[in-house]
Amino acid sequence: MILKVMTSFLLPIVITFMIIKVVWPQKKTGFFDNLFLISLSSGIGLGASSVIFFVWLVLFSKPGEFFAVFEGTIFLIALILFCKKGRAVKERLQKTGHFSLFSAGFVVCTVSALFMLVVSSLISPHGDWDAWAIWNMRARFIFRSGAEWANAFSPVLGWSHPDYPLLIPATIARCWTYAGIDTVIVPILVSVTFTIATLLLLASYFAITGSEKKGCLASLVLLGTPLFLVSGTAQYADIPVGFFILASIAVFYLYEKSENKNAVFLVIAGFLAGLACWAKNEGLLFLAALIMGRFIAVSMAGRFRSYFKEVAVFLTGLAPVLFPLAYFKIRFAPPTDIFEKHTILTASEAWPVAVEFAKGILNFGQWPVSATIVLVICAAILGVKPDHRVKVSAQSSTLTLVFILLGFFIIYMVTPYDKNWHIVVKEAGNAVRRKM
Amino acid sequence: MEKTKTSMAIAAIIFVSLLSIIGVFKDTISNYSKCHIPDDITLYESRFNAVKTYLPKQGVIGYISDRKAEDIRFAGVETARYYLSQYALAPVVVDYNVNHPFVLGNFTGSFDRAQMQASKGLLLIKDFGNGVVLFKKAG
């Protein structure tokens, strides 16, 4: 069983790594360069396989043996491409980076994170409230229902948010299908992989674009954010959606940094943004914020004309995920409850919400002291001087973040539910579980 | 001067991060012994193992409990019990009402069989113990 689980889990990651290695514009083979591509491949591989699994279910009702043959064929094609093209690019490889003391410190941090994630997952193998009530339950429906998998979106289950996208449930159900059993190992693997991949992606991005010190520092800050590890073991979709947001922004930076503005980066950034939408509804907010943020930043830089060209290439990467998502939303998902029954707050009602929101930003991450304040002070001391080549990306990602926060604030303003429910729901869920 | 400021800022970040990591690490170590104990959701799910064989493979069944959830969309003890029943019994859809041929009873204590029949029209099929009961709708 373990062998089947691991094979089904690693197959899309290996396929993606081979494809990315072939198409990736930068041919460097340093420790952190490979780490960046491995982290990227982990998220893209799992995400893409869940999209393919969903499309297969729509077309053929259930996976069957042909699904394995189909995935096996993709593996063979990727392997041939990798061997053929890999040999051609070998000659112009640039070997960069070396395994230093910082790399060693970084490995220690990652192993510690892995240990904490595994222990916490063993204590709570079904995850927290949203994991078993939404994501893993939906995966059970898809896996156990056979051809009747659409029962997972029954109106009776309206409380379980059947409008939520399917990256997590489809990824889990796909691996269970190969394993032939709905073992808790799979959701744990998915959750731990996305958490570690986020950590590695962040560290390796800063290491390859700045220095190893920066990479290690960034990973230390993320690892020191208790909410990050807690969310990782909770098996929620927040970590995967965060991974895709981070990856998409990072690839945009690499696009800006590349000398010839290679379009491959834009296609990959588009695909990653699409997977953010496929992971969680918040991904759609990110997509809208990204498009607006980039439009403003590019216009400010006087590159207005190139914006639409960039968007066209970006959409090429986005479309393979956005079309299945649109089909899911139209065919299976009920309207999102917050927008269906929305209300609008008066100014006096809005003020306490704004105060809570500001407190949330200040206390973000459950740090022992306010991480926001510490980081703002440090940024003020160190200064923020982005490389002129990535000025547009720095501005657009800042604007994207601002628009996302604005979007969340608007959701608090229009939600038909009690505002306190949104704020305390996670704590309440965990407290309730302890009382049962 | 500039170098000292930079080093101090980096040291502050490292210190706060390590402080936080050590806190999480200590929690993990103190909870390590719980790894070998079955978790509460696995235990709760196991209550439904026997009833599963009596249920249809697909379709919708009803649900009744001695505790009433005020609103099943929101977190609460009864809501959690209902959600976990659904989690355990998927792909059978569990509807929070009794208007179905089969109705799952999920009780915290004993239940009054006569009262179930008189007020809800539910006939007992089997009591599986641990508060798990299967009814069918009379008529």
Chai-1 contact restraints between the chains, C-beta under 6 A:
chainA,res_idxA,chainB,res_idxB,connection_type,confidence,min_distance_angstrom,max_distance_angstrom,comment,restraint_id
A,M116,B,T28,contact,1.0,0.0,6.0,A-B,restraint_1
A,V119,B,T28,contact,1.0,0.0,6.0,A-B,restraint_2
A,V119,B,Y32,contact,1.0,0.0,6.0,A-B,restraint_3
A,L122,B,C35,contact,1.0,0.0,6.0,A-B,restraint_4
A,I123,B,N31,contact,1.0,0.0,6.0,A-B,restraint_5
A,I123,B,K34,contact,1.0,0.0,6.0,A-B,restraint_6
A,I123,B,C35,contact,1.0,0.0,6.0,A-B,restraint_7
A,S124,B,D39,contact,1.0,0.0,6.0,A-B,restraint_8
A,H126,B,I41,contact,1.0,0.0,6.0,A-B,restraint_9
A,W132,B,Y87,contact,1.0,0.0,6.0,A-B,restraint_10
A,A133,B,Y83,contact,1.0,0.0,6.0,A-B,restraint_11
A,M137,B,Y87,contact,1.0,0.0,6.0,A-B,restraint_12
A,M137,B,A90,contact,1.0,0.0,6.0,A-B,restraint_13
A,R140,B,A90,contact,1.0,0.0,6.0,A-B,restraint_14
A,F141,B,A90,contact,1.0,0.0,6.0,A-B,restraint_15
A,F141,B,P91,contact,1.0,0.0,6.0,A-B,restraint_16
A,R144,B,P91,contact,1.0,0.0,6.0,A-B,restraint_17
A,S145,B,P91,contact,1.0,0.0,6.0,A-B,restraint_18
A,E148,B,Q58,contact,1.0,0.0,6.0,A-B,restraint_19
A,N151,B,P91,contact,1.0,0.0,6.0,A-B,restraint_20
A,S154,B,V93,contact,1.0,0.0,6.0,A-B,restraint_21
A,V156,B,V93,contact,1.0,0.0,6.0,A-B,restraint_22
A,V156,B,D95,contact,1.0,0.0,6.0,A-B,restraint_23
A,W159,B,I72,contact,1.0,0.0,6.0,A-B,restraint_24
A,W159,B,R73,contact,1.0,0.0,6.0,A-B,restraint_25
A,L220,B,S17,contact,1.0,0.0,6.0,A-B,restraint_26
A,V221,B,S17,contact,1.0,0.0,6.0,A-B,restraint_27
A,L223,B,I21,contact,1.0,0.0,6.0,A-B,restraint_28
A,G224,B,S17,contact,1.0,0.0,6.0,A-B,restraint_29
A,G224,B,S20,contact,1.0,0.0,6.0,A-B,restraint_30
A,G224,B,I21,contact,1.0,0.0,6.0,A-B,restraint_31
A,P226,B,V24,contact,1.0,0.0,6.0,A-B,restraint_32
A,L229,B,V24,contact,1.0,0.0,6.0,A-B,restraint_33
A,W367,B,S20,contact,1.0,0.0,6.0,A-B,restraint_34
A,P368,B,L19,contact,1.0,0.0,6.0,A-B,restraint_35
A,P368,B,S20,contact,1.0,0.0,6.0,A-B,restraint_36
A,V374,B,V16,contact,1.0,0.0,6.0,A-B,restraint_37
A,C378,B,A9,contact,1.0,0.0,6.0,A-B,restraint_38
A,C378,B,I13,contact,1.0,0.0,6.0,A-B,restraint_39
A,I381,B,K5,contact,1.0,0.0,6.0,A-B,restraint_40
A,I381,B,A9,contact,1.0,0.0,6.0,A-B,restraint_41
A,L382,B,T6,contact,1.0,0.0,6.0,A-B,restraint_42
A,L382,B,A9,contact,1.0,0.0,6.0,A-B,restraint_43
A,V425,B,A75,contact,1.0,0.0,6.0,A-B,restraint_44
A,A428,B,A75,contact,1.0,0.0,6.0,A-B,restraint_45
A,G429,B,A75,contact,1.0,0.0,6.0,A-B,restraint_46
A,V432,B,A75,contact,1.0,0.0,6.0,A-B,restraint_47
A,V432,B,V77,contact,1.0,0.0,6.0,A-B,restraint_48
A,V432,B,A80,contact,1.0,0.0,6.0,A-B,restraint_49
A,K435,B,V77,contact,1.0,0.0,6.0,A-B,restraint_50
A,M436,B,A80,contact,1.0,0.0,6.0,A-B,restraint_51
